[in-house]
C-alpha cells in the first residue's frame, strides 16, 4: 500500500498555467482524505496558490499536502499556515550566466518565436525558466509551438554544453527549467522522503514528462514508481483508480 502520491502540475493536474478544473479539485480533495499527497512543479509558489490551493474543496485536509515549487528547490508544508522549509536559491553570478546563456541560445537558434505574452525568461530565485512564448501565452498557442519537444531538445543540447554545472530540464509545453546541479524532481522526491519519513518505495509519481530530458524523469530515476500520463484528463482517471485501490485495501 502506497503512502504518498506525488504529482507534477502543468500538463498533469492542470492545463499549463491554468487552474485545476472542478472534477480534478474534487478528486484531489478525496485523495487527501485517505493518503498524503505532494505536488512538484517548475512553477513558482504563486502558481501553486492560483492553480491548486484556490480551487481545492473547502475543508480539504491540507496537513496531508506538501507543495514543492520550482522542481523541488522549494518545499512548503501546512501547519497553521503554509511554511517554507527551504529554498535553494542561485547567487547573482549564477543567475547572470544562466540568463546570458539562454539569450545566446535563443539568438543563435531558428526557433521562430513570434508574438510573446509576458516574460520569456523568469527568475524564480531557485530556478531560471525559459518560456518560449512568455509566461502568459494562451494555451492554444503554446500547444502548437513545440508539441513533440523537438525545438527544446535541440536547445537543451546546446545549453548542456554552455551550462554543464547546472541541471536543465524540459517542462510544461514551451519551457526549459534550469536549477542547481542535482536539484530537480528527484531531489524533491528525496526531500519528501527525508521530511515526511516515507520511503521512496512507498511513493507513486504521476507526470506527463517522464522521458529522458523531461523535467519529471528525475523522479523516476530517484526510484519512485512512476505513471506517465498524457494530460489532466488521463490523470483524473489515474486518481480514480488510486482512490479505488486504496479504499479497497482498507
N, C-alpha and C positions, 0 to 999 in steps of 0.2 A: 504494500500500500504506500503510495507516494505521499509525502508530507508538504511539498511545496511545488506550486505550479508557477512557472516563470514565463512571462510574455514579452515579446517585442511590442512596440506601439504602432508606429506608422506602417501600413501595409499588412498588419496582423490584427490588431484590435480596432483600428480605425483607418479610414482613407487618409492619406497624407495631410497633416496639419488640421484635420477635421475632428470634431467631437465624436466620441463613440455613439453609436445610434441607440435608441431606446431598448431594442432587443438585446444588444451587447451589454448595455448597462445592467439590465435585469439579470442576465446570465452571470455577469461578474459579481453582482450582489449576492446571488445564490451561491456561487462558488466560495465566496468569502465566509459564508456561514459554516462551511464544512472543512475547509483546508486553508492553509496560508498561501497567499498569492504575492507575486512580485512582478513589477514591470521594469524592464531595462530598455532604454531608447537613446538614440542620438540626440533627441530633443532636449532642450533646457527645461528647468523647473516650471516656468510659466506655461509651457506647452502641456505638461502633466496636469497642472491645475485646470487649464481650459479644456483639454481633451478628455480627461478621465474624471478627476475629482468633482468637477462641477456637475457631472451627469450621473454619478452613482446614486442608487436609491437612498432616500433619507433613512438614516439609522443603520446603514451598512457598517459592519464591524471593521472599522479602519485599523484597529490594532492588529489585524491579520494581514495588512497590506504593507509591503515595502516598495519604495519607489527609487529607482536608480537612473537619474538623468545622465545625459552625455556619455552614453555607452558604459555606464558603471563607474565613471570618475567622480560621481557624487552619490550619496546614499541618504535617503530620508526615511525616518520611521515616525510612527504616530504614537504619542503619549496623550497628554492633554492638548497638544497641538503638534504640527509637523516639525520635526527636529532634524537639522542637517548633521549627520555623523562625521562625514569627511568630504573633502573636495581636493582633487589632485590638480591644482592649477599650474599653468605654464608660467615661466618667467617672461619678462618683456622681450628679452633677446630671442627666446624660443618662438614667441608669437610673431615677431618681425620676420624671422627666417621662414616660417611656415606660410605666412601671408604672401611674402615675396615669391616663394616657390609656386604657390597656387596661381598667382598672377602670371608668372613666367609660362606655366603650362598652358593656361588659357590663351595667352598671346601667341604662342607658337603652334596651337592646335587648330584644326579645321572643325570646330565644334558647331558652327552655325547657330550661335546664340543670338537671337534677335531681340525681341522685347523682353524686358525683365520686370519683375514685380518685387520690390523691396531689396534687402541686402543680398548680394551674391556670396560674399564671404563674411561669415559671422563669427565673432569672438565670443565663445561661451565660457570663458575662463579656463576650464579644464579640457576644452575641446575647441578646435577651429573647424568650422563646417563650411564647405563649398556647396552652394545650391545653384545649379546652372541657370535657372530662370528666376532666381530670387526666392526669398523665404515666403512670400505671399502669393506666389503664382497659382493660378487656377488649376485644379487637379486635372482637368481635361487636357490642358497644355502640358503639364508635367508628364502625364502618361504617354504622350505622343513623342516626347523628346528622346528618350533612351530606353524603350521597352525591353530590349534584350541585354541591357547593361554594356553594350559594346563600346560606346564612347567613354564611359567611365572606367572600364577595364583598361583601355589604352591610356587614359590619364593616370591611373594608378601605377601602371608600369613605369611611367616617367617619374612620378612622384617618389616611387620606391628608390630610385637612383639619386634623387635630389635630397630626400629626407630619410636616409637609411636608419637614423636613430629614433624614428617615430613609428607608431602604428597607423596604418592607413587602411580604411575600410569603406566599402560602398554601402550606402544606406538610403532608405526611402525610395523615391522614384527618380530624383535628379541629383542626389547629394553624395559627397565624399566627406568622411569624418577623419580628422587627424587628432590623435591623442598621444600621450607619452608612451614610451615603449612598454609593452606588456599591460597597458591599461586599455582593456577592451571588455567585451561582454563576458569573456572567460574570467577576467579579473573580477567582474561583478558577481559572477557565479560563486567564485571562491570567497568573496566578501560576504555573500549571503550565507554560505556555509559557516564561516567563522563568527558572524554576528548573530545568526539565528540558531546556531548549533545543530544544523540539519546537514547530513552528509549529501554529497552530490548525487550519490546513487539513489537518494530519496527524492530527487527533483525531476520534473519534466520541464523542458524548454520548448516553447512554441514560437516559431518565427517564419517570416517569408524569405529571408536572405540567408538560408542555411546551405550555402555553397562556398567553395574556396574563394576568398576575396570579399565575400558578403559580410556585412557587419554583425550578422548573427552567428557566423560559423565558429567564432572563438568559443561560444557557449557549448557547442557540440564538441570541440576539441578539449574543453575542460572536463568532459566526461558526462555531461548531463544527457539523459535520454531526450532526444530531440525529435520534434514533429514539424516538418516543413508544410506550410500552408500557402495557398495562392493569394488569399485575400481575407478580409474580415468575415465574409460570408462563410468561408470554409472554417475559419477559426471558431465561429459560433457553433458549428456542428461538432467540432472537436471538444469544446467546452461542455456541450450537452452530453457527449459520450463520457467525459471525465466525471461529470456530476453523477451520471448513472452508475459508473463503475464504483466510485467512492461511496455512494449511497448503498449500493448492493453489498459492499464489503462490510458495512456496519453491522 
